[in-house]
């Protein structure tokens, strides 16, 4: 099942958020909504200013922005600078499709790992998910992601 969301509200002002995604995982958003209802504090969404007043490009936090909007709860945000690339490649968040078939291992696992254990188990049962498998897939996805980056420090160095 796919659906679209409306204008995103951050704080008291209506702002236009632009996403590099054309679709987002509805399951991940639902897990984050459970977390918001439980009082979980998710990391802030990372935004770039654009040349269009009241318009921002999401660098990180597309699912979090939608989950907070749907719960009617302002999300924390951090600004990383000015975005100077072509905005035509980005989709307004209000036009991003929420896809029930799309599974985002990092987003889903991260959201589930923030939930209290009992609520995480109930969420997984209600959505036909295996809690251990979700968390294992999350860990594997993070391992794959971390293998892409080279870190400028040596783990053996102790300061």
C-alpha positions as CSV (number, residue, x, y, z in Angstrom):
1,X,0.0,0.0,0.0
2,X,1.5,3.3,-1.0
3,X,0.3,6.8,0.0
4,X,1.6,10.4,0.0
5,X,2.0,12.8,2.8
6,X,1.1,16.5,2.9
7,X,3.2,19.5,3.7
8,X,5.7,18.9,6.5
9,X,5.5,21.2,9.5
10,X,8.7,21.7,11.6
11,X,8.0,23.7,14.7
12,X,5.5,26.4,14.0
13,X,6.5,27.4,10.5
14,X,5.6,25.4,7.3
15,X,8.7,24.6,5.4
16,X,9.4,22.7,2.2
17,X,11.7,19.8,2.6
18,X,13.3,18.2,-0.4
19,X,14.4,14.6,-0.5
20,X,16.7,12.6,-2.7
21,X,14.3,9.7,-2.3
22,X,11.2,9.1,-4.4
23,X,9.8,6.6,-1.9
24,X,10.3,5.7,1.7
25,X,9.6,2.6,3.8
26,X,6.1,2.8,5.5
27,X,7.2,0.1,7.9
28,X,10.2,2.1,9.0
29,X,8.1,5.2,9.5
30,X,5.5,3.2,11.5
31,X,8.3,1.9,13.8
32,X,9.5,5.4,14.3
33,X,6.0,6.6,15.1
34,X,5.8,3.9,17.8
35,X,9.1,5.3,19.2
36,X,7.8,8.9,19.1
37,X,4.7,7.8,21.0
38,X,6.9,6.1,23.6
39,X,9.0,9.2,24.1
40,X,12.1,8.0,22.2
41,X,14.4,10.8,21.1
42,X,15.7,10.2,17.6
43,X,18.7,12.0,16.2
44,X,17.9,15.4,14.6
45,X,17.3,15.5,10.8
46,X,20.2,17.1,9.0
47,X,19.3,19.9,6.6
48,X,21.0,22.2,4.1
49,X,19.7,25.7,3.4
50,X,18.7,26.3,-0.3
51,X,18.4,29.5,-2.3
52,X,14.6,29.2,-2.1
53,X,13.3,30.8,1.1
54,X,11.7,28.3,3.5
55,X,13.1,25.3,1.5
56,X,15.6,22.8,2.7
57,X,17.3,19.7,1.4
58,X,17.3,16.7,3.8
59,X,20.8,15.3,4.1
60,X,19.8,12.6,6.7
61,X,16.5,11.9,8.3
62,X,13.8,11.5,5.6
63,X,12.0,8.8,7.6
64,X,12.3,10.7,10.9
65,X,10.9,13.9,9.3
66,X,7.8,12.0,8.0
67,X,7.2,10.1,11.2
68,X,7.4,13.3,13.3
69,X,5.0,15.1,10.9
70,X,2.5,12.2,11.0
71,X,2.6,12.2,14.8
72,X,2.2,16.0,14.9
73,X,5.4,16.3,16.9
74,X,8.2,18.7,15.8
75,X,11.5,17.0,15.0
76,X,14.9,18.2,16.1
77,X,17.0,19.5,13.3
78,X,20.6,20.6,12.5
79,X,21.7,22.7,9.6
80,X,24.9,21.7,7.8
81,X,25.4,24.6,5.5
82,X,24.2,25.9,2.1
83,X,23.1,23.5,-0.7
84,X,24.4,24.7,-4.0
85,X,23.5,21.8,-6.4
86,X,20.6,21.6,-8.8
87,X,17.3,21.2,-6.8
88,X,15.5,19.7,-9.8
89,X,16.8,16.3,-8.8
90,X,15.1,16.4,-5.4
91,X,11.5,15.6,-4.6
92,X,9.4,17.7,-2.2
93,X,8.7,15.5,0.8
94,X,5.0,16.0,0.3
95,X,5.3,14.1,-3.0
96,X,7.4,11.2,-1.7
97,X,5.5,7.9,-1.8
98,X,5.3,5.8,1.4
99,X,5.7,2.3,0.2
100,X,4.5,-0.7,2.3
101,X,6.7,-3.1,0.3
102,X,9.9,-1.1,0.8
103,X,12.1,-2.5,3.6
104,X,14.9,-0.2,4.9
105,X,17.1,-2.4,7.1
106,X,19.1,0.4,8.6
107,X,16.0,2.7,9.3
108,X,13.8,-0.2,10.4
109,X,16.4,-1.8,12.7
110,X,17.4,1.6,14.1
111,X,13.8,2.5,14.9
112,X,13.1,-0.9,16.4
113,X,16.3,-0.8,18.5
114,X,15.1,2.5,20.1
115,X,11.8,0.9,21.2
116,X,11.2,-0.6,24.6
117,X,11.6,-4.4,24.3
118,X,7.9,-5.1,24.9
119,X,6.7,-2.5,22.4
120,X,9.4,-3.7,19.8
121,X,8.1,-7.3,20.2
122,X,4.4,-6.2,19.8
123,X,5.3,-4.1,16.7
124,X,7.1,-7.0,15.1
125,X,4.2,-9.5,15.8
126,X,1.7,-7.0,14.5
127,X,3.8,-6.5,11.3
128,X,4.7,-10.2,10.8
129,X,8.4,-9.5,11.5
130,X,11.0,-11.5,13.4
131,X,12.5,-9.1,16.0
132,X,15.9,-10.9,16.1
133,X,16.1,-11.0,12.3
134,X,15.3,-7.3,12.1
135,X,18.1,-6.4,14.5
136,X,20.5,-8.8,12.8
137,X,19.7,-7.3,9.4
138,X,20.3,-3.9,10.9
139,X,23.7,-4.9,12.3
140,X,24.7,-6.5,8.9
141,X,23.6,-3.3,7.1
142,X,25.7,-1.2,9.4
143,X,28.7,-3.5,8.9
144,X,28.3,-3.2,5.1
145,X,28.1,0.6,5.4
146,X,31.1,0.9,7.8
147,X,33.2,-1.2,5.4
148,X,32.8,1.5,2.8
149,X,34.5,4.2,4.9
150,X,38.1,4.5,5.9
151,X,38.5,5.9,9.4
152,X,41.4,8.4,10.0
153,X,42.3,6.7,13.3
154,X,43.7,3.5,14.5
155,X,41.7,1.5,17.0
156,X,44.9,0.6,18.8
157,X,45.7,4.2,19.6
158,X,44.7,5.1,23.1
159,X,45.0,8.7,24.2
